[in-house]
Amino acid sequence: MRFSASLNAVVLIGAANAIPTHSTAGFDQVLASGTEEHSARVSNAGPTVDYQQMNPFDVTPQPDSHERHSHKICWPKGVLPHQDFVDWTLFKANGANLGGWLEKEKTHDPIWWNSLGDAAAATSDEWSLCEALGDACGSILEERYESFLNKSTIDALASVGVNTLRIPTTYTPWVVYPETKLYRGNQLHYLREITTYAIENYGMHIIIGLHSLPGGVNNLDIGEGFMHDAWFYNETLLEYSWQAIDSMLHFIQESGHMNAFTIAPINEASDDLSNFGSSAGLSDNATNWVIKYMDGVLERVEAVDKRIPVMLQDNFKGASFWAPLFDSSHNLVIDSHVYYFAAAGTYSKYVSYAICGQASYLAEETKFPVFIGEWSLQVMYNNSLDYRKTMFDTQRYAWQKYVSGGTFWTAVSYSTSAVDGEGTQRDYWSYVDLINAGVITTATNSSYC
C-alpha cells in the first residue's frame, strides 16, 4: 500500500519460455468447480481485521518515555544446509524488498521516469508508460533494470544482517499474455543474477512475488495499471495466472537452490478501490475468487515439492480471516503489510508504543505463521530524521519477537515527494540510504520495546 499523487487523483475520481508441463487433471477440476464451493468456504472465514483501526489509523498520542532498549538478535541464515527448507514457524526474516526494480513504480523512481520525455512523464503506471514509449519501452526498461540496483546493493544489505529478499515482479516474465501492454523481456536474467548472488554469497532467502496478475487485481499501478481489475471472475485470466506459477516453479527448480525460495502469488488484491487498505476493500465474491486461485496455486506448488512455502498476502483482512479457509497441512504463510504513513494521529514520536502493541496482536494468529511483508518509517505527521532509528529498531525488533520477521519497503527508493515534517520520502523508504545515514545498523539499540 504505497500511495502517490497519481493514486490520490484516481481515488478522488472514483509463460515464460517452455512452461513445464505435467498432468492438469486436478487443476481442471479446481477451475471447473464454480463459485458454489468457494462461496461455502468464505462463510468459514475468521474475523476480519479493520486495518483502519488496527494498523492503527487512529492512534491516541502518548508521550515518549525516552527510554530505549538494546536487543541482541541472532538472525538465522535464509538458506539451510543439506538442502533443508526454511520452516516459517521458526524462521525470523530480517529483510528488504527489491521493490520498483522489475515492476516499475513512479513513486520510487520519479527522476528517471520524468526524464523519458513529456509523454512518458505524464503517465502514472508502467502500462501507460510503455504505451507512451512505444517500441523504445523495452530497451529503456532493460537499461533501468541494470542500473536501478546491482550486486553492490546486495552487499550493502548483507552488511547489516539482511537474510531475506522479497522481490516483486509483474506477471509478464512468467507468462505470455497477448493483451498486455507491460514489457516482457530479460527480467528473469536479472532476477537469476541477483538471486544467485544473494543466495550463494550471503545465504539469503528469496521471496518471489507476483505483484500483478493479468487483467489487474486492485485498480492500482502495482496491480497492472490504474483502473484495471478484470482479473476477478475471468476464467481465462485465472488460467494465465496459474501458468505464471508453473513458470515460477520452473525458475526455482532450475536455480540449483530450490530450498532458498518462497512463492508469493498475489499482492493487495481489492475489487473496491474506495475501500482499498481496509478489510472492506475485498468483497466476499472477490474473496471467493482469491480462494479459488490459491487452491490452484497450492496444488501446483505441492505437485512439485510440498516443502516450498507459499505466502498469501492478507489483502488487509488479517491473518485470522484467512486461517480457517485453508487446511493446516499446507505450507502456508500469511503476509500482512503494516504502514503508519496513512494513519490518522500517527506522529513520529508517538507511534513506537503502538508498534509493540500491534505486533503482539498480529501474533495471536497461530495456525499459520505471520510475516510482515511490507513496512516503512514514514508516519503521517511530524516525520523526524532523528527519530528514524527508534522507528526502525522498534519495528525490526517487534516483527521478529512476535511474528516471523519482515521485509522493509524498499531497498532502493529515489522518491522526491515531500513528507510532513523533515526530509522527503526517500529518507524514510530507502533502505540503502538509511544504512548510509547510520539509521540502520547491525545493532538493535534504540528500540522502544
C-alpha positions as CSV (number, residue, x, y, z in Angstrom):
1,M,0.0,0.0,0.0
2,R,2.1,2.9,-1.3
3,F,0.1,6.0,-2.0
4,S,1.1,8.6,-4.6
5,A,-0.3,11.7,-6.1
6,S,-1.5,9.7,-9.0
7,L,-3.3,7.3,-6.7
8,N,-4.9,10.1,-4.8
9,A,-6.2,11.5,-8.1
10,V,-7.7,8.2,-9.1
11,V,-9.4,7.8,-5.7
12,L,-10.8,11.2,-6.0
13,I,-12.2,10.4,-9.5
14,G,-13.7,7.4,-8.4
15,A,4.6,-18.4,-20.0
16,A,7.9,-17.8,-19.7
17,N,9.9,-19.9,-22.1
18,A,8.8,-23.6,-22.2
19,I,6.4,-23.6,-19.3
20,P,6.9,-27.1,-17.7
21,T,4.1,-29.5,-18.4
22,H,2.5,-32.0,-16.1
23,S,-0.9,-33.5,-15.6
24,T,-3.5,-30.8,-15.1
25,A,-6.4,-33.0,-14.2
26,G,-6.5,-31.7,-10.6
27,F,-6.3,-28.1,-11.7
28,D,-9.0,-28.5,-14.3
29,Q,-11.2,-29.8,-11.5
30,V,-10.4,-26.7,-9.5
31,L,-11.2,-24.5,-12.5
32,A,-14.5,-26.2,-13.1
33,S,-15.6,-26.3,-9.5
34,G,-17.5,-23.0,-9.9
35,T,-18.2,-20.5,-7.3
36,E,-20.5,-22.6,-5.1
37,E,-17.7,-24.5,-3.3
38,H,-15.7,-21.3,-2.7
39,S,-18.8,-19.4,-1.5
40,A,-19.3,-22.1,1.1
41,R,-15.6,-21.8,2.1
42,V,-15.7,-18.0,2.6
43,S,-18.5,-18.5,5.1
44,N,-16.0,-20.2,7.3
45,A,-13.6,-17.3,7.4
46,G,-12.5,-15.9,10.7
47,P,-12.9,-12.3,11.8
48,T,-11.6,-9.6,9.7
49,V,-9.1,-7.0,11.0
50,D,-10.2,-3.4,10.4
51,Y,-6.9,-2.0,9.4
52,Q,-8.3,1.5,9.8
53,Q,-8.2,0.8,13.5
54,M,-5.6,-2.0,13.9
55,N,-2.9,-0.6,11.6
56,P,-3.7,1.7,13.6
57,F,-5.3,4.5,11.7
58,D,-6.4,6.3,14.9
59,V,-3.6,6.5,17.4
60,T,-4.0,8.3,20.7
61,P,-0.9,10.3,21.3
62,Q,1.3,9.1,24.1
63,P,4.3,10.9,25.4
64,D,7.7,9.4,24.5
65,S,9.2,7.8,27.5
66,H,12.7,8.4,26.1
67,E,13.8,5.0,27.4
68,R,15.4,2.9,24.8
69,H,16.2,-0.8,24.7
70,S,19.0,-2.8,23.2
71,H,18.5,-6.4,21.9
72,K,21.0,-8.9,20.7
73,I,19.2,-10.7,17.8
74,C,20.9,-13.6,16.1
75,W,19.4,-13.7,12.6
76,P,19.3,-17.2,11.0
77,K,20.6,-17.9,7.5
78,G,17.9,-17.8,4.9
79,V,19.3,-20.9,3.2
80,L,19.7,-24.0,5.3
81,P,22.4,-26.7,4.8
82,H,21.8,-30.2,3.4
83,Q,19.0,-28.8,1.1
84,D,16.7,-28.4,4.1
85,F,13.8,-26.0,3.6
86,V,13.0,-22.9,5.7
87,D,10.3,-23.5,8.4
88,W,8.5,-20.2,8.7
89,T,7.1,-21.2,12.1
90,L,10.7,-20.9,13.3
91,F,12.4,-18.6,10.8
92,K,12.9,-14.9,11.5
93,A,13.3,-12.7,8.5
94,N,15.4,-9.6,8.6
95,G,14.6,-8.5,5.1
96,A,14.2,-5.9,2.4
97,N,12.0,-5.6,-0.7
98,L,13.6,-5.1,-4.1
99,G,10.6,-3.0,-5.0
100,G,10.4,-0.8,-8.0
101,W,13.0,-2.8,-9.8
102,L,11.4,-5.4,-12.0
103,E,8.0,-3.8,-11.6
104,K,8.3,-0.1,-12.1
105,E,6.6,2.4,-9.8
106,K,6.8,6.1,-10.5
107,T,6.6,6.9,-6.8
108,H,10.1,5.4,-6.2
109,D,11.8,6.3,-9.4
110,P,10.4,9.7,-10.4
111,I,13.5,11.4,-11.7
112,W,14.2,8.6,-14.2
113,W,10.6,8.4,-15.1
114,N,10.2,12.1,-15.8
115,S,13.5,12.1,-17.8
116,L,11.9,10.0,-20.5
117,G,10.1,12.8,-22.3
118,D,6.8,14.7,-21.8
119,A,4.5,11.9,-22.9
120,A,6.2,9.4,-20.5
121,A,6.3,11.9,-17.7
122,A,2.5,12.4,-18.0
123,T,1.9,8.7,-17.3
124,S,1.3,7.2,-13.8
125,D,1.9,3.4,-14.3
126,E,4.1,1.0,-16.2
127,W,1.3,0.0,-18.5
128,S,0.7,3.6,-19.8
129,L,4.5,4.3,-19.7
130,C,5.1,1.5,-22.2
131,E,2.2,2.8,-24.3
132,A,3.8,6.2,-24.3
133,L,7.3,4.9,-25.1
134,G,6.2,2.6,-27.9
135,D,8.9,0.4,-29.4
136,A,11.5,2.1,-27.2
137,C,9.9,0.8,-24.0
138,G,11.9,-2.5,-24.0
139,S,15.4,-1.1,-24.4
140,I,14.7,1.7,-21.9
141,L,13.4,-0.7,-19.2
142,E,16.3,-3.1,-19.8
143,E,18.8,-0.3,-19.1
144,R,16.9,0.6,-15.9
145,Y,16.8,-3.0,-14.7
146,E,20.6,-3.0,-14.9
147,S,21.1,0.4,-13.3
148,F,18.4,0.6,-10.6
149,L,20.2,-1.8,-8.3
150,N,23.0,-4.3,-8.6
151,K,25.2,-6.7,-6.6
152,S,26.6,-3.8,-4.6
153,T,23.0,-3.3,-3.3
154,I,23.0,-6.8,-2.0
155,D,26.4,-6.3,-0.4
156,A,25.1,-3.2,1.4
157,L,22.0,-5.1,2.7
158,A,24.1,-8.0,3.8
159,S,26.4,-5.7,5.8
160,V,23.6,-5.1,8.3
161,G,22.4,-8.7,8.6
162,V,19.7,-8.9,5.9
163,N,18.8,-12.5,5.4
164,T,15.7,-12.2,3.2
165,L,14.8,-10.5,0.0
166,R,11.2,-10.1,-1.2
167,I,11.3,-9.4,-4.9
168,P,8.0,-8.3,-6.6
169,T,7.6,-8.8,-10.3
170,T,4.9,-8.3,-12.9
171,Y,3.4,-11.4,-14.5
172,T,5.0,-10.7,-17.9
173,P,8.3,-12.5,-17.3
174,W,6.3,-15.6,-16.3
175,V,3.6,-15.9,-18.9
176,V,2.7,-14.7,-22.4
177,Y,-0.5,-12.7,-22.1
178,P,-1.3,-11.3,-25.5
179,E,-3.4,-8.4,-24.3
180,T,-0.8,-6.8,-22.0
181,K,1.0,-3.6,-22.6
182,L,3.5,-4.4,-19.9
183,Y,7.0,-5.3,-21.2
184,R,8.2,-8.8,-21.4
185,G,12.0,-9.2,-21.8
186,N,15.0,-10.2,-19.9
187,Q,13.7,-9.7,-16.4
188,L,14.4,-13.3,-15.4
189,H,18.0,-12.9,-16.4
190,Y,18.4,-10.1,-13.9
191,L,16.4,-11.9,-11.3
192,R,18.6,-15.0,-11.7
193,E,21.8,-13.0,-11.4
194,I,20.8,-11.2,-8.3
195,T,19.1,-14.1,-6.5
196,T,22.0,-16.5,-7.2
197,Y,24.5,-13.9,-5.9
198,A,22.4,-13.3,-2.8
199,I,22.0,-17.0,-2.1
200,E,25.5,-18.2,-2.8
201,N,27.3,-15.3,-1.2
202,Y,25.1,-14.5,1.8
203,G,22.6,-17.3,2.3
204,M,19.7,-15.0,1.7
205,H,16.2,-16.4,1.5
206,I,14.2,-15.3,-1.6
207,I,10.5,-14.5,-1.7
208,I,9.4,-14.1,-5.4
209,G,6.2,-12.3,-5.7
210,L,3.5,-11.7,-8.3
211,H,2.7,-8.1,-7.6
212,S,0.3,-8.0,-10.6
213,L,-1.9,-10.6,-12.3
214,P,-3.4,-10.5,-15.9
215,G,-6.3,-8.1,-16.0
216,G,-5.4,-6.3,-12.8
217,V,-6.0,-7.2,-9.2
218,N,-6.6,-3.8,-7.4
219,N,-7.2,-0.9,-9.8
220,L,-3.7,0.4,-9.0
221,D,-0.4,0.8,-10.8
222,I,1.0,-2.1,-8.7
223,G,-1.8,-4.5,-9.7
224,E,-1.3,-4.0,-13.5
225,G,-2.5,-0.5,-14.2
226,F,-4.8,2.2,-12.8
227,M,-8.5,1.1,-13.0
228,H,-7.6,-2.4,-14.1
229,D,-9.5,-5.1,-12.1
230,A,-10.5,-7.6,-14.9
231,W,-8.7,-10.5,-13.2
232,F,-11.7,-11.2,-10.9
233,Y,-14.2,-13.8,-12.2
234,N,-12.4,-14.3,-15.5
235,E,-11.5,-18.0,-16.1
236,T,-9.1,-17.2,-18.9
237,L,-7.1,-14.8,-16.8
238,L,-7.1,-17.3,-13.9
239,E,-5.6,-19.9,-16.2
240,Y,-2.9,-17.4,-17.3
241,S,-2.1,-16.8,-13.6
242,W,-1.7,-20.4,-12.9
243,Q,0.6,-20.7,-15.9
244,A,2.7,-17.9,-14.3
245,I,3.0,-20.0,-11.2
246,D,4.1,-23.0,-13.3
247,S,6.8,-20.8,-14.8
248,M,7.9,-19.5,-11.4
249,L,8.2,-23.1,-10.2
250,H,10.4,-24.0,-13.2
251,F,12.6,-21.0,-12.4
252,I,13.0,-22.3,-8.8
253,Q,13.7,-25.8,-9.9
254,E,16.4,-24.7,-12.3
255,S,18.1,-22.4,-9.7
256,G,20.1,-25.2,-8.0
257,H,18.8,-23.8,-4.7
258,M,15.2,-24.9,-4.6
259,N,15.2,-24.7,-0.8
260,A,16.0,-21.0,-0.9
261,F,12.7,-19.8,-2.2
262,T,9.2,-18.9,-1.1
263,I,6.4,-18.1,-3.6
264,A,4.1,-15.1,-3.1
265,P,1.3,-15.5,-5.7
266,I,-0.8,-12.4,-5.1
267,N,-0.5,-8.9,-3.5
268,E,-3.0,-6.5,-2.1
269,A,-6.0,-7.7,-4.1
270,S,-9.0,-5.4,-4.0
271,D,-12.2,-5.0,-6.0
272,D,-13.3,-1.9,-4.2
273,L,-10.8,1.0,-4.7
274,S,-12.7,3.3,-2.4
275,N,-12.0,0.9,0.5
276,F,-8.5,-0.1,-0.5
277,G,-6.3,-0.6,2.5
278,S,-9.2,-1.8,4.7
279,S,-10.9,-5.2,5.2
280,A,-13.8,-3.8,3.1
281,G,-11.6,-3.5,0.1
282,L,-12.1,-7.1,-0.9
283,S,-15.7,-8.2,-1.2
284,D,-16.9,-11.7,-0.4
285,N,-17.3,-12.6,-4.0
286,A,-13.8,-11.4,-4.8
287,T,-12.5,-13.4,-1.7
288,N,-14.1,-16.5,-3.2
289,W,-12.1,-15.9,-6.4
290,V,-8.9,-15.5,-4.4
291,I,-9.6,-18.8,-2.6
292,K,-10.1,-20.5,-5.9
293,Y,-6.8,-19.1,-7.3
294,M,-5.0,-20.1,-4.1
295,D,-6.3,-23.6,-4.2
296,G,-4.9,-24.0,-7.7
297,V,-1.6,-22.4,-6.6
298,L,-1.2,-24.7,-3.6
299,E,-2.0,-27.8,-5.7
300,R,0.6,-26.8,-8.3
301,V,3.3,-26.0,-5.8
302,E,2.7,-29.2,-3.8
303,A,2.9,-31.2,-7.0
304,V,6.5,-30.0,-7.3
305,D,7.5,-30.1,-3.7
306,K,5.4,-29.6,-0.6
307,R,8.3,-28.1,1.2
308,I,8.2,-24.9,-0.9
309,P,6.4,-22.3,1.2
310,V,3.5,-20.3,-0.3
311,M,2.9,-16.8,1.1
312,L,-0.7,-15.4,1.0
313,Q,-0.9,-11.6,1.3
314,D,-3.8,-10.9,3.6
315,N,-5.3,-8.2,1.4
316,F,-5.9,-6.1,4.6
317,K,-8.3,-8.6,6.1
318,G,-5.8,-10.0,8.6
319,A,-4.4,-13.5,9.2
320,S,-7.3,-14.5,11.4
321,F,-9.7,-14.1,8.5
322,W,-7.8,-16.4,6.1
323,A,-6.6,-19.1,8.5
324,P,-9.8,-21.1,8.8
325,L,-10.1,-21.2,5.0
326,F,-7.1,-23.4,4.4
327,D,-6.1,-26.8,5.8
328,S,-3.2,-26.7,8.2
329,S,-1.4,-29.3,6.1
330,H,-0.5,-26.6,3.6
331,N,2.9,-24.9,3.9
332,L,1.3,-21.5,4.0
333,V,2.5,-18.2,5.4
334,I,0.2,-15.1,5.9
335,D,1.8,-11.9,4.8
336,S,0.5,-8.7,6.5
337,H,1.5,-5.2,5.5
338,V,1.9,-2.5,8.2
339,Y,2.2,1.1,7.3
340,Y,1.8,4.2,9.5
341,F,2.1,6.9,6.9
342,A,-1.7,7.0,6.2
343,A,-2.7,6.5,9.9
344,A,-4.5,9.4,11.5
345,G,-2.9,10.5,14.7
346,T,0.5,8.9,14.0
347,Y,3.2,11.4,14.9
348,S,6.8,10.1,14.7
349,K,7.4,10.3,18.4
350,Y,4.1,8.9,19.4
351,V,3.8,5.8,17.2
352,S,6.5,3.5,18.6
353,Y,4.4,2.3,21.6
354,A,1.6,1.3,19.1
355,I,4.1,-0.8,17.0
356,C,4.8,-3.0,20.0
357,G,1.1,-3.5,20.7
358,Q,0.2,-4.2,17.1
359,A,3.0,-6.8,16.8
360,S,1.7,-8.7,19.8
361,Y,-1.8,-8.6,18.3
362,L,-0.6,-10.0,15.0
363,A,0.9,-12.9,16.9
364,E,-2.5,-14.0,18.1
365,E,-3.0,-16.0,14.9
366,T,-1.1,-19.3,15.3
367,K,-2.5,-21.7,12.8
368,F,-0.1,-20.3,10.1
369,P,3.0,-18.2,10.6
370,V,2.5,-14.5,10.1
371,F,5.1,-12.3,8.3
372,I,5.2,-8.5,7.8
373,G,5.9,-8.3,4.0
374,E,6.0,-4.5,3.8
375,W,6.7,-1.7,6.3
376,S,8.5,1.6,6.3
377,L,9.4,4.6,8.5
378,Q,7.1,7.3,7.3
379,V,4.3,8.4,9.5
380,M,1.5,10.9,8.8
381,Y,2.7,13.9,10.9
382,N,5.9,15.5,12.0
383,N,8.3,13.0,10.5
384,S,11.7,13.4,12.2
385,L,15.0,12.4,10.8
386,D,16.5,12.0,14.3
387,Y,13.7,9.6,15.3
388,R,14.2,7.2,12.4
389,K,16.5,4.8,14.2
390,T,14.0,4.3,17.0
391,M,11.2,3.7,14.5
392,F,13.4,1.2,12.6
393,D,14.8,-0.6,15.6
394,T,11.4,-0.9,17.2
395,Q,9.7,-2.4,14.2
396,R,12.6,-4.7,13.3
397,Y,12.6,-6.0,16.9
398,A,8.8,-6.3,17.3
399,W,8.3,-8.1,14.0
400,Q,10.9,-10.8,14.9
401,K,9.8,-11.1,18.5
402,Y,6.1,-11.6,17.9
403,V,5.9,-12.9,14.3
404,S,8.2,-14.3,11.6
405,G,10.0,-11.1,11.0
406,G,9.5,-8.8,8.0
407,T,10.9,-7.1,4.8
408,F,11.2,-3.4,4.7
409,W,9.8,-1.5,1.7
410,T,12.1,-0.8,0.0
411,A,15.9,-1.5,-0.7
412,V,16.2,1.5,-3.1
413,S,13.9,4.5,-3.4
414,Y,14.6,7.7,-5.3
415,S,11.3,9.3,-4.2
416,T,11.3,13.1,-4.1
417,S,7.9,13.6,-2.6
418,A,7.8,15.8,0.5
419,V,6.6,14.4,3.8
420,D,5.0,16.2,6.7
421,G,8.0,17.2,8.8
422,E,11.6,16.8,7.8
423,G,13.0,15.4,4.6
424,T,11.5,13.5,1.6
425,Q,10.0,10.0,1.2
426,R,13.5,8.8,0.2
427,D,14.7,9.5,3.7
428,Y,12.1,7.1,5.2
429,W,11.7,4.4,2.5
430,S,15.2,3.7,1.0
431,Y,17.0,1.0,3.0
432,V,20.4,1.6,1.4
433,D,20.2,5.4,2.1
434,L,19.2,4.6,5.7
435,I,22.3,2.4,6.1
436,N,24.4,5.2,4.7
437,A,22.8,7.7,7.2
438,G,23.6,5.4,10.1
439,V,19.9,4.7,10.8
440,I,20.1,1.0,10.0
441,T,22.9,-0.8,11.8
442,T,23.7,-4.4,12.7
443,A,22.9,-3.5,16.3
444,T,19.4,-3.0,17.6
445,N,20.0,-0.5,20.3
446,S,17.2,2.1,20.1
447,S,14.0,0.1,20.4
448,Y,11.0,1.5,22.2
449,C,10.1,-2.0,23.5
